[in-house]
Amino acid sequence: QLEETTMELARKIAGKAPIPNRMVKGMMYRGLTQTLDDHLAEAAQVEVLTLTSKDHKESLASFREKRAPVYKGE
């Protein structure tokens, strides 16, 4: 049951936009050694990058059009 649940979670994560996935993964690792101020500054930069990506625009369009998003990692 653990493997099944783990694979289900992995599929959900893999289906999300790749840019934020990559950035969040890196932030999680760096967060182990960063100060809170450094981590918050990085989070602000990541937010700007993700909100200006084509994938973010695709997220908004797919929501408006009531369809599944198609992410390209752009």
N, CA, C and O atoms as a DFTB+ gen file, in Angstrom:
296 C
 N C O
     1  1       0.830      -1.192       0.000
     2  2       0.000       0.000       0.000
     3  2       0.876       1.259       0.000
     4  3       0.510       2.258      -0.619
     5  1       2.004       1.227       0.671
     6  2       2.903       2.383       0.704
     7  2       3.398       2.707      -0.701
     8  3       3.397       3.868      -1.111
     9  1       3.821       1.685      -1.435
    10  2       4.329       1.914      -2.790
    11  2       3.235       2.487      -3.693
    12  3       3.496       3.392      -4.486
    13  1       2.041       1.973      -3.578
    14  2       0.919       2.460      -4.387
    15  2       0.629       3.933      -4.087
    16  3       0.446       4.736      -5.002
    17  1       0.589       4.275      -2.809
    18  2       0.332       5.656      -2.398
    19  2       1.465       6.572      -2.842
    20  3       1.223       7.691      -3.295
    21  1       2.695       6.101      -2.713
    22  2       3.860       6.880      -3.128
    23  2       3.831       7.152      -4.625
    24  3       4.089       8.276      -5.057
    25  1       3.520       6.134      -5.416
    26  2       3.460       6.301      -6.866
    27  2       2.331       7.247      -7.271
    28  3       2.484       8.035      -8.204
    29  1       1.215       7.170      -6.580
    30  2       0.095       8.067      -6.864
    31  2       0.503       9.524      -6.610
    32  3       0.207      10.407      -7.415
    33  1       1.177       9.761      -5.498
    34  2       1.654      11.104      -5.176
    35  2       2.686      11.571      -6.205
    36  3       2.652      12.723      -6.637
    37  1       3.594      10.692      -6.596
    38  2       4.617      11.042      -7.588
    39  2       3.976      11.414      -8.924
    40  3       4.423      12.356      -9.578
    41  1       2.946      10.696      -9.335
    42  2       2.246      11.019     -10.584
    43  2       1.559      12.382     -10.497
    44  3       1.560      13.145     -11.464
    45  1       0.975      12.685      -9.344
    46  2       0.326      13.991      -9.157
    47  2       1.350      15.115      -9.283
    48  3       1.113      16.108      -9.970
    49  1       2.480      14.951      -8.619
    50  2       3.524      15.978      -8.651
    51  2       4.080      16.119     -10.063
    52  3       4.290      17.235     -10.538
    53  1       4.319      15.003     -10.732
    54  2       4.881      15.029     -12.084
    55  2       3.936      15.695     -13.079
    56  3       4.387      16.222     -14.096
    57  1       2.647      15.681     -12.805
    58  2       1.673      16.295     -13.696
    59  2       1.542      17.793     -13.525
    60  3       0.822      18.445     -14.281
    61  1       2.217      18.336     -12.560
    62  2       2.159      19.785     -12.309
    63  2       3.198      20.503     -13.172
    64  3       4.011      19.864     -13.840
    65  1       3.163      21.815     -13.150
    66  2       4.093      22.618     -13.954
    67  2       5.539      22.319     -13.550
    68  3       5.863      22.348     -12.363
    69  1       6.413      22.031     -14.522
    70  2       7.782      21.616     -14.193
    71  2       8.665      22.714     -13.599
    72  3       9.532      22.420     -12.776
    73  1       8.465      23.956     -13.995
    74  2       9.333      25.030     -13.480
    75  2       9.182      25.185     -11.966
    76  3      10.185      25.146     -11.253
    77  1       7.962      25.361     -11.452
    78  2       7.835      25.458      -9.992
    79  2       8.268      24.182      -9.275
    80  3       8.836      24.249      -8.184
    81  1       8.008      23.023      -9.875
    82  2       8.446      21.767      -9.251
    83  2       9.951      21.773      -9.031
    84  3      10.427      21.453      -7.941
    85  1      10.701      22.140     -10.073
    86  2      12.169      22.181      -9.968
    87  2      12.613      23.189      -8.919
    88  3      13.481      22.907      -8.093
    89  1      12.009      24.357      -8.966
    90  2      12.425      25.419      -8.048
    91  2      12.109      25.077      -6.599
    92  3      12.925      25.323      -5.710
    93  1      10.953      24.523      -6.359
    94  2      10.575      24.161      -4.988
    95  2      11.483      23.056      -4.460
    96  3      11.886      23.082      -3.297
    97  1      11.802      22.092      -5.307
    98  2      12.700      21.013      -4.878
    99  2      14.051      21.586      -4.450
   100  3      14.588      21.209      -3.408
   101  1      14.595      22.490      -5.250
   102  2      15.867      23.118      -4.897
   103  2      15.764      23.936      -3.627
   104  3      16.665      23.917      -2.789
   105  1      14.660      24.656      -3.490
   106  2      14.475      25.473      -2.285
   107  2      14.382      24.615      -1.030
   108  3      14.864      25.004       0.034
   109  1      13.766      23.457      -1.159
   110  2      13.651      22.568       0.011
   111  2      15.031      22.139       0.490
   112  3      15.306      22.144       1.690
   113  1      15.905      21.765      -0.454
   114  2      17.254      21.350      -0.072
   115  2      18.053      22.519       0.496
   116  3      18.693      22.391       1.539
   117  1      18.014      23.652      -0.190
   118  2      18.777      24.812       0.287
   119  2      18.224      25.347       1.598
   120  3      18.967      25.911       2.401
   121  1      16.941      25.177       1.819
   122  2      16.313      25.658       3.047
   123  2      16.861      25.005       4.301
   124  3      16.716      25.535       5.403
   125  1      17.488      23.855       4.130
   126  2      18.075      23.174       5.284
   127  2      19.276      23.928       5.843
   128  3      19.613      23.790       7.019
   129  1      19.918      24.725       4.992
   130  2      21.131      25.419       5.433
   131  2      21.023      26.941       5.335
   132  3      21.919      27.645       5.801
   133  1      19.956      27.462       4.744
   134  2      19.793      28.910       4.595
   135  2      19.228      29.542       5.856
   136  3      18.572      28.891       6.668
   137  1      19.502      30.821       5.991
   138  2      18.821      31.579       7.041
   139  2      17.390      31.835       6.568
   140  3      17.094      31.725       5.379
   141  1      16.525      32.171       7.489
   142  2      15.136      32.461       7.132
   143  2      15.064      33.637       6.160
   144  3      14.301      33.600       5.195
   145  1      15.851      34.674       6.411
   146  2      15.841      35.842       5.523
   147  2      16.267      35.475       4.102
   148  3      15.654      35.917       3.130
   149  1      17.324      34.664       3.987
   150  2      17.782      34.234       2.660
   151  2      16.720      33.385       1.964
   152  3      16.486      33.524       0.763
   153  1      16.089      32.517       2.727
   154  2      15.065      31.641       2.158
   155  2      13.863      32.457       1.674
   156  3      13.330      32.192       0.595
   157  1      13.441      33.426       2.449
   158  2      12.315      34.274       2.047
   159  2      12.662      35.116       0.821
   160  3      11.813      35.336      -0.043
   161  1      13.891      35.582       0.744
   162  2      14.327      36.349      -0.430
   163  2      14.314      35.466      -1.675
   164  3      13.883      35.895      -2.745
   165  1      14.787      34.237      -1.529
   166  2      14.768      33.305      -2.660
   167  2      13.332      32.987      -3.067
   168  3      13.025      32.908      -4.257
   169  1      12.460      32.805      -2.089
   170  2      11.053      32.510      -2.382
   171  2      10.415      33.639      -3.184
   172  3       9.621      33.385      -4.090
   173  1      10.751      34.864      -2.862
   174  2      10.212      36.012      -3.604
   175  2      10.699      35.996      -5.050
   176  3       9.930      36.282      -5.967
   177  1      11.967      35.666      -5.256
   178  2      12.512      35.581      -6.617
   179  2      11.839      34.462      -7.404
   180  3      11.503      34.633      -8.576
   181  1      11.648      33.328      -6.761
   182  2      11.002      32.186      -7.411
   183  2       9.572      32.544      -7.806
   184  3       9.109      32.175      -8.885
   185  1       8.887      33.251      -6.941
   186  2       7.507      33.641      -7.243
   187  2       7.445      34.518      -8.489
   188  3       6.577      34.330      -9.342
   189  1       8.357      35.469      -8.594
   190  2       8.391      36.338      -9.774
   191  2       8.646      35.508     -11.028
   192  3       7.978      35.697     -12.044
   193  1       9.601      34.598     -10.963
   194  2       9.921      33.768     -12.126
   195  2       8.745      32.893     -12.545
   196  3       8.446      32.777     -13.733
   197  1       8.087      32.286     -11.584
   198  2       6.980      31.392     -11.938
   199  2       5.767      32.169     -12.433
   200  3       5.070      31.708     -13.338
   201  1       5.505      33.330     -11.862
   202  2       4.334      34.109     -12.282
   203  2       4.508      34.739     -13.658
   204  3       3.527      35.149     -14.277
   205  1       5.735      34.820     -14.140
   206  2       5.973      35.391     -15.463
   207  2       6.243      34.322     -16.519
   208  3       6.585      34.651     -17.655
   209  1       6.095      33.056     -16.164
   210  2       6.365      31.971     -17.111
   211  2       5.169      31.720     -18.034
   212  3       4.031      32.060     -17.710
   213  1       5.455      31.123     -19.178
   214  2       4.385      30.735     -20.102
   215  2       3.503      29.663     -19.472
   216  3       2.300      29.617     -19.726
   217  1       4.096      28.804     -18.655
   218  2       3.308      27.763     -17.986
   219  2       2.266      28.373     -17.053
   220  3       1.165      27.840     -16.918
   221  1       2.609      29.490     -16.408
   222  2       1.626      30.151     -15.540
   223  2       0.460      30.679     -16.372
   224  3      -0.701      30.550     -15.984
   225  1       0.782      31.269     -17.511
   226  2      -0.283      31.745     -18.403
   227  2      -1.152      30.577     -18.860
   228  3      -2.371      30.709     -18.972
   229  1      -0.520      29.434     -19.122
   230  2      -1.271      28.237     -19.511
   231  2      -2.172      27.777     -18.373
   232  3      -3.298      27.343     -18.613
   233  1      -1.691      27.868     -17.143
   234  2      -2.521      27.498     -15.984
   235  2      -3.781      28.341     -15.929
   236  3      -4.878      27.821     -15.731
   237  1      -3.621      29.641     -16.104
   238  2      -4.770      30.546     -16.061
   239  2      -5.734      30.277     -17.211
   240  3      -6.949      30.244     -17.019
   241  1      -5.180      30.085     -18.411
   242  2      -6.027      29.830     -19.582
   243  2      -6.787      28.521     -19.432
   244  3      -7.978      28.454     -19.735
   245  1      -6.105      27.485     -18.969
   246  2      -6.773      26.185     -18.830
   247  2      -7.864      26.240     -17.765
   248  3      -8.894      25.578     -17.895
   249  1      -7.647      27.018     -16.724
   250  2      -8.674      27.171     -15.686
   251  2      -9.902      27.880     -16.259
   252  3     -11.035      27.446     -16.052
   253  1      -9.662      28.973     -16.980
   254  2     -10.773      29.715     -17.594
   255  2     -11.545      28.847     -18.586
   256  3     -12.772      28.908     -18.663
   257  1     -10.801      28.038     -19.343
   258  2     -11.411      27.216     -20.389
   259  2     -11.886      25.857     -19.880
   260  3     -12.396      25.040     -20.646
   261  1     -11.710      25.626     -18.578
   262  2     -12.151      24.383     -17.936
   263  2     -11.590      23.141     -18.649
   264  3     -12.325      22.237     -19.045
   265  1     -10.272      23.139     -18.794
   266  2      -9.579      22.013     -19.419
   267  2      -8.293      21.739     -18.652
   268  3      -7.851      22.551     -17.839
   269  1      -7.712      20.599     -18.921
   270  2      -6.446      20.249     -18.272
   271  2      -5.320      21.086     -18.880
   272  3      -5.294      21.289     -20.094
   273  1      -4.399      21.571     -18.062
   274  2      -3.286      22.357     -18.602
   275  2      -2.284      21.477     -19.339
   276  3      -2.125      20.295     -19.034
   277  1      -1.617      22.080     -20.310
   278  2      -0.534      21.405     -21.032
   279  2       0.727      22.227     -20.783
   280  3       0.918      23.288     -21.378
   281  1       1.579      21.725     -19.899
   282  2       2.790      22.454     -19.524
   283  2       3.940      22.089     -20.446
   284  3       4.078      20.939     -20.862
   285  1       4.770      23.088     -20.762
   286  2       5.910      22.875     -21.651
   287  2       7.238      23.207     -20.983
   288  3       8.293      23.095     -21.607
   289  1       7.192      23.609     -19.731
   290  2       8.430      23.951     -19.034
   291  2       9.018      25.268     -19.504
   292  3      10.234      25.463     -19.485
   293  1       8.141      26.171     -19.929
   294  2       8.593      27.482     -20.428
   295  2       8.077      28.595     -19.543
   296  3       8.352      29.766     -19.801
